[in-house]
Amino acid sequence: MQGRRLRAGQAISPEEFDALSDEQLERLVPRAYREDFPGKDACADGCFYLHDGTAWSFYKGGFLDE
């Protein structure tokens, strides 16, 4: 992922997920949902759940149900 600029909604691979820090991963989450990001350690299978039950996936770069 070196040299690639991190942008909200950008899909990443599982290897990239492992290599990125919490701060870097947070930049991939749309601003409206960043406060819900629990940190990398709480992301099972590269996703985390919002308060409404939807799941944001780093591997998809969006919601799982889209």
N, C-alpha and C positions, 0 to 999 in steps of 0.2 A: 504494500500500500504506500510505500515510500514515493513521494513526489506527487501523489494524488491528493487533491484538495477535498477535505471532508465537507459534504453538503447534506443538509436535512433531506431525508427521503432516499438517500443513496443506499443501494443494496450492497452488502459485503459478504464475503465468504466466511465459513467457520474459522479458517486460519487467520483471517484478518481480524475477526472478532476477538480471538485469543490474544492477538498481538496489541490491540488497542487498549488504552487506559479508559477509566470511567469518564474522564473529561472529554476524550476524543469520541467515545461512543455517544455521549450526551449531545454532541454537535450533530449527530446523524438523526436525532429525534426532532420532529417538528416542534417549534417553539411552544405551541399550545400544550404539548404533552411532556415537556422536559421536567416539570416539577414532579411528575409521576414516575420518572426513571429511578428505580431503586438501587442502581449500581450493578456493575457487571456480575458480581457474585450471586445476585438474586435473579438472574436471567436464565431460566431453564430453556435449553435448546435455542438460545439466541433470541428469546422474546420475553416481554414482560407484560403484565396485565394492568389495564387502567381501571379506575374506580367503577366504570360502567360495565366491566366484564370483557371488553374487547382487548385483543392482544396485539401489540406492536412487535413486528419481526424485523430484526436487523438483516436477516438473510434475504428477506423479500423487499425490504425498504418500504414497508407499508403495513397495513393491518392484515392479519391472517385471513379474515373473511372477505377481503376485496378480491 
